[in-house]
Amino acid sequence: MQNDQSAPPQRRPYGAKDVSAGVFLVAIALLGLYFNQEYEVGSAAQMGSGYMPMLVFGLLGLLGAAVVIVGIRGDHDPLENWAWREMVLILGAMAAFGVLIERVGMAVSVAVVVVVSGLADREQTIRGIIGLTVALVAICWAVFTLGLGLNVSFLPPAFNEF
């Protein structure tokens, strides 16, 4: 005689890494949109100071939602330990750039970002970090100073006096 009892339906596992990353992206997007409310958005033809941040945060929110959906529908991917050291170094590098850009200029700010975020990669070498720093400082100078004529000091203010 067969056992006619059916097993309860198995819950489909979800990708915890994708879901948590997507929720994090959506939370950052919502926070950014909230703080962007005080800036004038304008229109596509006449952009205000809040237009690009609104666009970027909106796209970030959509990306986060897509990552959550993929995580829910995708394969099981258990959430492991967070890479706290790497996360703190990357976020710290971005914060340092925002704090330093007006005080010490673009060259030093970019160099700080590259060096600090380079320390987040455990396989990165000092030679690689130095090479990347030199290359990115040169690219930023070419693009933002020469190409776009951005009105941001490239060198620290003390060097601009000479």
C-alpha positions in Angstrom: 0.0 0.0 0.0 1.4 3.4 -1.0 1.6 6.3 1.4 -0.8 8.8 -0.2 0.3 11.7 2.0 1.9 14.4 -0.1 4.8 16.3 1.3 4.3 19.9 1.9 5.4 22.0 -1.0 9.1 22.9 -0.8 9.8 26.6 -0.6 12.0 27.6 -3.4 15.3 29.0 -2.0 16.4 32.4 -3.0 19.7 34.1 -3.6 20.3 35.8 -0.3 23.3 37.7 -1.6 21.4 39.1 -4.5 18.3 39.9 -2.4 20.4 41.7 0.3 22.5 43.6 -2.3 19.3 44.6 -4.2 17.6 45.8 -1.0 20.8 47.8 -0.1 20.8 49.4 -3.5 17.1 50.3 -3.3 17.6 51.7 0.2 20.5 53.9 -1.0 18.4 55.1 -3.9 15.5 56.0 -1.7 17.8 57.8 0.7 19.4 59.7 -2.2 16.0 60.7 -3.6 14.8 61.9 -0.2 17.8 64.1 0.2 17.6 65.3 -3.4 14.1 66.8 -2.8 15.5 70.2 -1.8 17.2 70.7 -5.1 15.5 72.0 -8.2 15.0 69.2 -10.8 14.0 71.2 -13.8 13.5 69.4 -17.1 15.6 67.5 -19.6 16.0 70.7 -21.7 16.7 73.0 -18.7 18.3 70.8 -16.0 18.4 71.9 -12.4 21.0 70.9 -9.8 18.8 68.0 -8.7 18.2 66.5 -12.2 21.3 64.2 -12.5 21.2 63.0 -8.9 17.5 62.2 -9.4 18.2 60.3 -12.6 21.1 58.4 -11.1 19.3 57.5 -7.9 16.2 56.5 -9.9 18.3 54.2 -12.1 20.0 52.8 -9.0 16.6 52.0 -7.5 15.6 50.2 -10.7 18.8 48.3 -10.8 18.3 47.3 -7.1 14.8 46.1 -7.8 16.0 44.0 -10.7 18.7 42.5 -8.5 16.1 41.6 -5.9 13.9 40.0 -8.6 16.8 38.0 -9.9 17.7 36.9 -6.4 14.2 35.7 -5.7 13.8 33.9 -9.0 17.5 32.7 -9.2 19.4 29.8 -7.7 20.0 29.4 -4.0 23.0 31.5 -2.9 23.5 31.6 0.8 24.5 34.8 2.5 28.0 34.5 3.9 30.1 36.9 5.9 30.1 40.4 4.8 33.4 41.9 3.5 33.4 44.6 6.2 37.0 45.7 5.6 36.5 46.1 1.9 33.2 47.9 2.3 34.6 50.3 4.8 37.6 51.0 2.7 35.6 51.6 -0.5 33.0 53.8 1.2 35.7 55.6 3.1 37.6 56.3 -0.1 34.5 57.9 -1.7 33.8 60.0 1.4 37.4 61.1 1.5 37.1 62.2 -2.2 34.1 64.3 -1.4 35.8 65.9 1.6 39.2 66.5 0.0 38.3 67.7 -3.6 37.9 71.4 -2.7 40.7 71.4 0.0 43.5 69.6 -1.8 42.5 69.5 -5.5 41.5 66.8 -7.9 44.9 65.2 -8.2 45.4 64.4 -4.6 41.8 63.5 -4.1 41.9 61.0 -6.9 45.2 59.6 -5.6 43.7 59.1 -2.2 40.6 57.3 -3.6 42.8 54.9 -5.7 45.2 54.1 -2.9 42.5 53.6 -0.2 40.2 51.6 -2.4 43.2 49.6 -3.8 43.9 48.5 -0.2 40.5 46.8 -0.3 41.7 44.3 -2.9 43.9 41.8 -1.0 45.6 40.7 -4.3 46.6 44.2 -5.3 50.3 45.1 -5.3 51.9 48.4 -4.4 53.2 48.6 -8.0 49.7 48.1 -9.3 48.2 50.7 -7.0 50.9 53.3 -8.0 50.4 52.5 -11.7 46.7 52.9 -11.4 47.0 56.1 -9.4 49.3 57.7 -12.0 47.0 56.6 -14.9 43.8 57.8 -13.3 45.2 61.1 -12.2 46.4 61.7 -15.8 43.0 60.6 -17.2 41.2 62.9 -14.8 43.4 65.8 -15.8 42.9 65.1 -19.5 39.1 64.7 -19.3 38.0 67.1 -16.6 40.6 69.9 -16.8 41.6 69.9 -20.5 38.5 68.3 -22.1 35.6 69.7 -20.0 37.4 72.8 -18.5 35.9 71.9 -15.1 36.3 74.7 -12.6 37.9 72.5 -9.9 41.5 73.0 -8.8 43.6 70.2 -10.1 46.5 70.8 -7.7 46.4 71.7 -4.1 45.8 75.5 -3.5 49.3 75.9 -2.1 50.7 74.9 -5.5 48.5 77.3 -7.4 50.1 80.3 -5.8 53.4 79.8 -7.7 
